[in-house]
Amino acid sequence: MKYLITFILGIVLTQLIIYAYYLSHLYSPILSYISSSSNLNNNSPVWFLLMLHNSIIPLLVSLLIVSLYKKFLPQLPFDLYAMGLMQLPVTFVIFRINGVPLNYNSIYESVHSIATFMAGISVFIVFVTITAYNKQVNKNN
């Protein structure tokens, strides 16, 4: 039962990531720049901005949720299993929407694949970063 809350937070995180993507579609200057670029093809280097954009969104939302989880629910476990349960709905929905992209024939397809995998493992990236930071801080003290 103690891991049920992390799974529920994973569902909330999934909804927040989808909503963040929706808002970024409406208000992002990066997407406006990409759509206004002339001579845009599958191998344009402008697509790397899209990779940055689409990779930062789930990382920031995951950082927010994991930080709130750690701050306001310290009695619950903060381990790899809990983060795996939080990541599970995100990974399922992201891969359900985008599929498992394994096509790296052009820059656009590579950017799409990398951004999808970043969203699929965003909670784990945040978890590893937080635990590494805490180990470093504890080692220095």
Secondary structure, DSSP 8 states (H G I E B T S, - for coil): -TTHHHHHHHHHHHHHHHHHHHHHHHH-HHHHHHHH-SS--TT-TTHHHHHHHHHHHHHHHHHHHHHHHHHH-TTS--SHHHHHHHHHHHHHHHHHHH------SSHHHHHHHHHHHHHHTHHHHHHHHHHHHHHHHHHH-
